Amino acid sequence: MRQLLRRIARRCDTHDRYSYAVTVRLERTLGMEPSPPPASLTDTFSDPRLIDCGHAWCRSRQP
């Protein structure tokens, strides 16, 4: 049921989760000091804009 509601709301587990790469980009744009990176190397460099999750609505809403 939860997955059905997420699909209706067009929410994506891949693109709607916290991303350090996106956060640092936003902090630099706002002129803020970048926050420290997470302990995981994968979490540090993963960028959801580069991942194709297979959902058509995600491809259309990406900048």
N, CA and C of each residue as an Amber inpcrd file, in Angstrom:
protein
   189
   0.8270000  -1.1930000   0.0000000   0.0000000   0.0000000   0.0000000
   0.8760000   1.2640000   0.0000000   1.9420000   1.2220000   0.7980000
   2.8200000   2.3770000   0.8920000   3.4850000   2.6720000  -0.4580000
   3.9190000   1.6180000  -1.1640000   4.5290000   1.8080000  -2.4810000
   3.5270000   2.3910000  -3.4720000   2.2930000   1.9660000  -3.3970000
   1.2610000   2.4950000  -4.2790000   1.0530000   3.9870000  -4.0240000
   1.0020000   4.3800000  -2.7600000   0.8200000   5.7940000  -2.4300000
   2.0180000   6.6290000  -2.8860000   3.2220000   6.0830000  -2.7440000
   4.4080000   6.8010000  -3.2080000   4.3890000   6.9670000  -4.7210000
   3.9200000   5.9440000  -5.4300000   3.8480000   6.0330000  -6.8980000
   2.8070000   7.0550000  -7.3340000   1.6700000   7.0770000  -6.6670000
   0.6330000   8.0560000  -6.9970000   1.1460000   9.4760000  -6.7600000
   1.8990000   9.6640000  -5.6720000   2.4520000  10.9790000  -5.3520000
   3.7120000  11.2920000  -6.1540000   4.1530000  10.3230000  -6.9870000
   5.3480000  10.4560000  -7.8080000   6.5820000  10.7390000  -6.9700000
   6.7510000   9.9630000  -5.9130000   7.9140000  10.0550000  -5.0510000
   8.8710000   8.9400000  -5.4330000  10.1490000   9.1660000  -5.3150000
  11.1650000   8.2010000  -5.7310000  12.1790000   8.0210000  -4.6070000
  12.4280000   6.7800000  -4.2230000  13.3970000   6.5050000  -3.1590000
  14.8080000   6.9260000  -3.5590000  15.1310000   6.8690000  -4.8200000
  16.4690000   7.2340000  -5.2930000  16.6680000   8.7420000  -5.2980000
  15.7060000   9.4870000  -5.8150000  15.8930000  10.9180000  -6.0100000
  15.3750000  11.7920000  -4.8670000  14.6130000  11.2370000  -3.9550000
  14.0680000  12.0420000  -2.8630000  14.8430000  11.9010000  -1.5630000
  15.9570000  11.2020000  -1.5780000  16.7120000  11.0370000  -0.3420000
  17.8450000  12.0510000  -0.2740000  18.3800000  12.2180000   0.9080000
  19.4720000  13.1420000   1.1660000  20.6690000  12.8290000   0.2750000
  21.2780000  13.8260000  -0.3190000  22.4650000  13.6540000  -1.1480000
  23.4930000  14.7120000  -0.7560000  24.6420000  14.2610000  -0.3250000
  25.6920000  15.1900000   0.0890000  26.1460000  16.0670000  -1.0810000
  26.2590000  15.4880000  -2.2720000  26.7150000  16.2500000  -3.4400000
  25.7810000  17.4260000  -3.7260000  24.4820000  17.1890000  -3.6500000
  23.5050000  18.2470000  -3.9080000  23.5260000  19.2800000  -2.7860000
  23.6670000  18.8240000  -1.5530000  23.6920000  19.7270000  -0.4050000
  24.8970000  20.6580000  -0.4620000  26.0720000  20.1210000  -0.7820000
  27.2800000  20.9450000  -0.8720000  27.1460000  21.9630000  -2.0030000
  26.5800000  21.5510000  -3.1270000  26.3680000  22.4710000  -4.2520000
  25.4580000  23.6270000  -3.8230000  24.4020000  23.3160000  -3.0980000
  23.4840000  24.3510000  -2.6200000  24.1710000  25.2630000  -1.6040000
  24.9330000  24.6890000  -0.6880000  25.6410000  25.5000000   0.3120000
  26.6220000  26.4650000  -0.3520000  27.3360000  25.9920000  -1.3590000
  28.2790000  26.8790000  -2.0590000  27.5470000  27.9750000  -2.8130000
  26.4130000  27.6410000  -3.4130000  25.6140000  28.6400000  -4.1250000
  25.1250000  29.7240000  -3.1770000  24.7730000  29.3300000  -1.9600000
  24.2840000  30.2820000  -0.9650000  25.4020000  31.0020000  -0.2210000
  26.6620000  30.6400000  -0.5210000  27.7940000  31.2880000   0.1300000
  28.0700000  30.7660000   1.5210000  27.5810000  29.5890000   1.8190000
  27.7900000  29.0010000   3.1390000  29.0200000  28.1060000   3.1390000
  29.5380000  27.8390000   4.3250000  30.6340000  26.8900000   4.4890000
  30.0920000  25.4870000   4.2440000  30.7460000  24.6920000   3.3790000
  30.2580000  23.3260000   3.1190000  30.2830000  22.4720000   4.3760000
  29.2700000  21.6690000   4.5450000  29.2020000  20.7830000   5.7000000
  30.1940000  19.6360000   5.5370000  30.6120000  19.0200000   6.6360000
  31.5710000  17.9200000   6.5360000  30.9570000  16.7220000   5.8220000
  31.7780000  15.9960000   5.0670000  31.2590000  14.8470000   4.3070000
  30.8730000  13.6880000   5.2270000  29.9580000  12.8420000   4.7710000
  29.6020000  11.6630000   5.5550000  30.7680000  10.6730000   5.5900000
  30.7090000   9.7290000   6.4980000  31.7820000   8.7480000   6.6580000
  31.8970000   7.8220000   5.4520000  30.7840000   7.5580000   4.7850000
  30.7770000   6.6400000   3.6430000  31.2470000   7.3550000   2.3790000
  32.2340000   6.7720000   1.7090000  32.7440000   7.3420000   0.4600000
  31.6660000   7.3330000  -0.6290000  30.8490000   6.2920000  -0.6490000
  29.7720000   6.1990000  -1.6330000  28.7510000   7.3120000  -1.4290000
  28.3700000   7.5660000  -0.1830000  27.4130000   8.6370000   0.1060000
  27.9900000  10.0160000  -0.2020000  29.2990000  10.1590000  -0.0840000
  29.9420000  11.4450000  -0.3530000  29.8430000  11.8280000  -1.8160000
  30.0420000  10.8730000  -2.7140000  30.1240000  11.2020000  -4.1310000
  28.9140000  10.8010000  -4.9560000  27.9000000  10.2030000  -4.3560000
  26.7210000   9.8190000  -5.1330000  25.8930000  11.0600000  -5.4640000
  25.4970000  11.1450000  -6.7070000  24.7040000  12.2820000  -7.1770000
  23.4400000  11.7400000  -7.8320000  22.2620000  11.9710000  -7.2540000
  21.0340000  11.4080000  -7.7940000  20.7090000  11.8860000  -9.2040000
  21.2650000  13.0140000  -9.6360000  20.9890000  13.4870000 -11.0000000
  21.6170000  12.5790000 -12.0500000  22.6050000  11.7660000 -11.6530000
  23.2850000  10.8770000 -12.5900000  22.6940000   9.4790000 -12.6160000
  21.7130000   9.2110000 -11.7720000  21.1270000   7.8800000 -11.6410000
  19.7870000   7.8270000 -12.3650000  19.6140000   6.8110000 -13.1950000
  18.3300000   6.5990000 -13.8520000  17.5830000   5.5260000 -13.0770000
  16.5280000   5.9230000 -12.3950000  15.7660000   4.9900000 -11.5730000
  14.7140000   4.2390000 -12.3870000  14.4490000   4.6920000 -13.6010000
  13.4690000   4.0330000 -14.4490000  12.0870000   4.6560000 -14.4110000
  11.8670000   5.6280000 -13.5480000  10.5670000   6.2940000 -13.4670000
  10.5270000   7.4580000 -14.4550000   9.5120000   7.4760000 -15.3080000
   9.3960000   8.5320000 -16.3180000   9.2210000   9.9030000 -15.6780000
   8.5110000   9.9890000 -14.5640000   8.2720000  11.2920000 -13.9350000
   9.5570000  11.8640000 -13.3460000  10.5050000  11.0400000 -12.9450000
  11.7750000  11.5400000 -12.4310000  12.6010000  12.1640000 -13.5470000
  12.6000000  11.5430000 -14.7150000  13.3490000  12.0860000 -15.8400000
  12.7800000  13.4260000 -16.2790000  11.4680000  13.5870000 -16.1650000
  10.8510000  14.8290000 -16.6210000  10.9750000  15.9510000 -15.6060000
  11.1640000  15.6540000 -14.3290000  11.2700000  16.7090000 -13.3270000
  12.7040000  17.0860000 -12.9970000  13.6910000  16.3390000 -13.5230000
  15.0900000  16.6560000 -13.2690000  15.4470000  17.9490000 -13.9820000
  16.2610000  18.8080000 -13.3490000  16.6600000  20.0650000 -14.0030000
  17.6480000  19.8340000 -15.1270000
